[in-house]
Amino acid sequence: MNINIRPLAFGLGAEVTGISIDKPLDSEATKMIRKAWIQYQVLVFPDAEISSAQHIKFSKEFGELEVHPFKHWRGAEHPEIIEVTNRAIDGKKSETADVGRKWHSDGAYTLRPPTGSLLHCRAIPRAGGTTWFTNMYMAYDTLSEAMKAVIEKLEVVNDVGIANYLKARSTIQSAEHARDNPAVVQPMVLQHPESGRKALYLNETVTRRISGMSDEESAGLLQYLFRHSARAEFIYRHSWKLNDLVMWDNRCTMHLAPADYAPDEIRQMYRTTLLGEPRGRLEQANSRSAQAPGEA
């Protein structure tokens, strides 16, 4: 097996070819891919014509899989997969049609934020339907030393209840999501357990405020860091092709999926998620213990 790795952008991202991910990997190939993933943060595997079962099997080479905290999003046949799409499901607009419109890191509102995600393209519009990724190592490294000293020990309150895509849901569903996913406190600066590098860890989708501060006190610093994290030189914009599989590291990247395509054209993606290690705490000490993913 002759695996080739080609960088895709200055900030992050690489294309991996010379591998058939529909077949079992040997240990050497798995190590090589993981090493590239840690180095480039986002890996693109083109022409990955795989079934859901093969998608799951490949994903498990890199860790235990999460069953998504939102039970309405889980696949009936394969609960490890969620479908991110604008196609109608059972005659209704998909619940995932408008997710990802703002910068975010998957599962940052949980007590086991995912290690990574693997997204497989099943259908793509004729134009657009892109996904953008940004390098949160670079976002941290390019801050002044004075700013790093300010934020080093700060924590943020992440609350999925402020996400725009949940506000559009029914009152019953929104209340259910809030009950099952209470606000959590996470570090603003995260040291990556494998690379040892520091990354900013906050996002405009679910980060409500800085822990210990009011919303008003937090707003200025958070807005600056949100803008700083999405500087053009940090970003890779992926233009999808059918059967692309993209794997990214949630510990040191953010991503967004802009509404840059015709709404009557189908964009259909299947995602698996690598279960992360326990981290953070509930914002309210008297909240019920957060469920581990899959217990709901």
ZAKENU-357146 format. One line per 3 residues: number of its first residue (from 1); their letters; for each residue x, y, z of C-alpha. Coordinates in steps of 0.001 Angstrom, whole numbers. Example, Ala and Ser with C-alpha at 12.3 -4.5 7.8 and 13.67 -1.06 7.14 Angstrom:
// ZAKENU-357146
1) as) 12300:-4500:7800 | 13670:-1060:7140 .
// end
This chain:
// ZAKENU-357146
1) mni) 0:0:0 | 1493:3309:-1142 | -207:6047:871 .
4) nir) 274:9574:-473 | -389:12705:1603 | -693:16084:-124 .
7) pla) -1175:19345:1836 | -4222:21339:719 | -3845:24757:2354 .
10) fgl) -1444:26871:4373 | -3512:26682:7525 | -4516:23006:7637 .
13) gae) -5771:20089:5581 | -4291:17274:3481 | -5540:14827:878 .
16) vtg) -4859:11123:1403 | -4691:8815:-1614 | -3349:5346:-2321 .
19) isi) -5598:3682:239 | -8855:1729:-23 | -10841:2578:3086 .
22) dkp) -13533:44:2182 | -11039:-2653:3197 | -9499:-3372:6635 .
25) lds) -6362:-1339:7429 | -3175:-2869:8706 | -1584:-1349:11810 .
28) eat) 1051:534:9803 | -1552:2249:7620 | -3620:3187:10683 .
31) kmi) -560:4711:12372 | 341:6670:9230 | -3166:8080:8868 .
34) rka) -3361:9019:12542 | 28:10740:12365 | -1126:12738:9328 .
37) wiq) -4413:13571:11064 | -2592:14982:14096 | -247:16959:11836 .
40) yqv) -2764:18345:9319 | -5920:18327:11501 | -8210:17717:8502 .
43) lvf) -7800:14756:6113 | -9668:14295:2829 | -10119:10790:1389 .
46) pda) -11467:11170:-2182 | -13538:8567:-4032 | -14503:6717:-861 .
49) eis) -17463:4763:-2189 | -18439:3095:1084 | -21553:1787:2799 .
52) saq) -22661:2943:6247 | -21244:-250:7751 | -17873:388:6083 .
55) hik) -17970:4009:7241 | -18448:2812:10819 | -15745:153:10525 .
58) fsk) -13173:2632:9175 | -14057:5189:11870 | -13541:2616:14624 .
61) efg) -9887:2291:13561 | -9385:5630:15338 | -11443:5197:18494 .
64) ele) -14764:4362:20086 | -17766:5921:18369 | -20261:8279:19957 .
67) vhp) -24009:7831:19714 | -25203:11414:19206 | -26698:13157:22273 .
70) fkh) -29747:14245:20201 | -31746:11042:19913 | -33888:12444:17077 .
73) wrg) -30786:12651:14867 | -29573:9059:15225 | -29867:6643:12340 .
76) aeh) -32450:3894:12914 | -30270:1151:11449 | -26894:2603:12441 .
79) pei) -27233:4807:15576 | -23522:5701:15327 | -24340:7723:12190 .
82) iev) -26240:10990:11877 | -27475:12280:8531 | -26776:15974:7874 .
85) tnr) -29016:16919:4982 | -31583:19312:3571 | -33658:16518:1991 .
88) aid) -37182:16004:3276 | -37528:13123:5738 | -40972:11585:6246 .
91) gkk) -42421:14532:4337 | -40888:17099:6718 | -37852:19366:6615 .
94) set) -34825:17572:8035 | -33869:18598:11568 | -30251:18891:10404 .
97) adv) -30974:21043:7328 | -29617:24252:8867 | -26991:22994:11295 .
100) grk) -23415:24228:11132 | -24113:27707:9758 | -21785:29278:12339 .
103) whs) -18293:28312:13453 | -18281:25446:15936 | -16520:22361:17217 .
106) dga) -18734:19276:17415 | -20061:18422:20861 | -18383:21288:22721 .
109) ytl) -21564:21507:24831 | -21020:18028:26326 | -18852:16595:29094 .
112) rpp) -17174:14248:26589 | -16413:16518:23627 | -15640:14393:20569 .
115) tgs) -12078:13670:19549 | -12952:13844:15874 | -15614:13514:13202 .
118) llh) -15755:11699:9850 | -18192:13072:7259 | -19075:11171:4067 .
121) cra) -20620:12894:1047 | -23616:11026:-438 | -25085:13903:-2501 .
124) ipr) -23849:17407:-3287 | -25399:20384:-5151 | -24053:21352:-8564 .
127) agg) -22408:24405:-6988 | -21522:25218:-3386 | -22290:23060:-369 .
130) ttw) -18784:23646:958 | -17405:23131:4469 | -14838:25508:5960 .
133) ftn) -12259:24536:8596 | -10075:26779:10741 | -6875:26032:12656 .
136) mym) -7295:26763:16374 | -3600:26166:17079 | -2824:29121:14819 .
139) ayd) -5604:31128:16434 | -3888:30661:19800 | -281:30990:18587 .
142) tls) -897:34347:16872 | -2290:36026:19987 | -17:38399:21863 .
145) eam) 1753:37085:24941 | -298:39535:27030 | -3559:38130:25635 .
148) kav) -2402:34547:26178 | -1705:35413:29825 | -5233:36828:30164 .
151) iek) -7063:33824:28712 | -4811:30961:29884 | -6867:30087:32941 .
154) lev) -10278:31285:31755 | -13190:28919:31216 | -16236:29282:28984 .
157) vnd) -19870:28291:29449 | -21053:26244:26471 | -24819:25976:26108 .
160) vgi) -26432:24250:23111 | -29655:26075:23960 | -28330:29243:22302 .
163) any) -27659:27489:18972 | -29731:29000:16161 | -30702:25618:14742 .
166) lka) -32337:24665:18064 | -34216:27931:18404 | -36109:27018:15247 .
169) rst) -37315:23696:16711 | -40616:23143:18461 | -40932:24272:22084 .
172) iqs) -41175:20642:23198 | -38046:19569:21309 | -36050:22609:22486 .
175) aeh) -37021:21909:26094 | -36055:18249:25671 | -32639:19149:24247 .
178) ard) -32030:21636:27072 | -33004:19048:29688 | -30788:16353:28217 .
181) npa) -27841:18697:27549 | -27395:21201:30400 | -24778:23956:30039 .
184) vvq) -21190:22903:30699 | -17958:24694:31587 | -14890:23993:29437 .
187) pmv) -11370:25502:29331 | -10876:28412:26918 | -7397:27097:26074 .
190) lqh) -7018:23373:25494 | -3728:21478:25404 | -3981:18738:22797 .
193) pes) -3255:15367:24450 | -1400:13986:21408 | 431:16943:19861 .
196) grk) 1013:18788:23150 | 143:22093:21416 | -2286:24659:22805 .
199) aly) -5436:25633:20932 | -8257:28075:21518 | -11365:26148:22512 .
202) lne) -14550:28207:22173 | -17060:28851:19421 | -19800:31251:18424 .
205) tvt) -22466:28546:18118 | -22646:27433:21764 | -20244:29581:23845 .
208) rri) -22549:31823:25872 | -20136:33633:28188 | -16904:33405:30167 .
211) sgm) -17389:31464:33402 | -17572:33816:36383 | -18500:36809:34198 .
214) sde) -21836:38167:33021 | -22856:38000:29381 | -22157:41729:29054 .
217) esa) -18699:41473:30633 | -17809:38529:28386 | -19098:39905:25093 .
220) gll) -16150:42053:23997 | -13442:39461:24540 | -15499:36606:23101 .
223) qyl) -16410:38548:19955 | -12755:39439:19404 | -11674:35803:19796 .
226) frh) -14461:34544:17508 | -13336:36955:14759 | -9646:36249:15331 .
229) sar) -10195:32479:15089 | -11576:32759:11554 | -8805:34758:9892 .
232) aef) -8405:33851:6223 | -4898:32447:6615 | -6109:29894:9180 .
235) iyr) -8819:28435:6906 | -9219:25554:4455 | -12416:25577:2367 .
238) hsw) -13392:22127:1195 | -15320:21848:-2078 | -16993:18476:-1842 .
241) kln) -17066:15814:-4513 | -19372:12808:-4371 | -17968:10083:-2043 .
244) dlv) -15405:12328:-359 | -14772:11321:3249 | -13383:14102:5444 .
247) mwd) -11950:13446:8899 | -11154:16291:11291 | -9866:16832:14825 .
250) nrc) -12431:18584:17037 | -9805:19402:19669 | -7926:21906:17504 .
253) tmh) -10279:22951:14685 | -13625:24607:14112 | -15790:24272:11035 .
256) lap) -18897:25726:9418 | -21202:24793:6560 | -22431:27996:4879 .
259) ady) -25755:28112:3051 | -23899:28589:-227 | -26061:26387:-2451 .
262) apd) -29504:26318:-4033 | -32055:25208:-1411 | -33848:22944:-3909 .
265) eir) -30667:20914:-4550 | -29848:18072:-2157 | -26816:18080:103 .
268) qmy) -26575:14785:1990 | -23779:13859:4408 | -23361:10961:6859 .
271) rtt) -21284:11575:9985 | -19639:9359:12558 | -18083:10864:15662 .
274) llg) -15150:9694:17787 | -16037:9681:21486 | -13775:11959:23529 .
277) epr) -12411:11715:27040 | -14376:13226:29964 | -13634:16941:30319 .
280) grl) -15250:19963:31934 | -18094:20203:34438 | -21745:21139:34602 .
283) eqa) -22362:24869:34988 | -25004:24270:37655 | -23786:22029:40470 .
286) nsr) -27349:20947:41190 | -28051:19860:37597 | -28632:16179:37151 .
289) saq) -25559:14238:36080 | -25033:14538:32331 | -25751:11381:30427 .
292) apg) -22960:9688:28614 | -23645:9791:24869 | -26018:6999:23946 .
295) ea) -27843:6677:27277 | -30789:8885:26332 .
// end
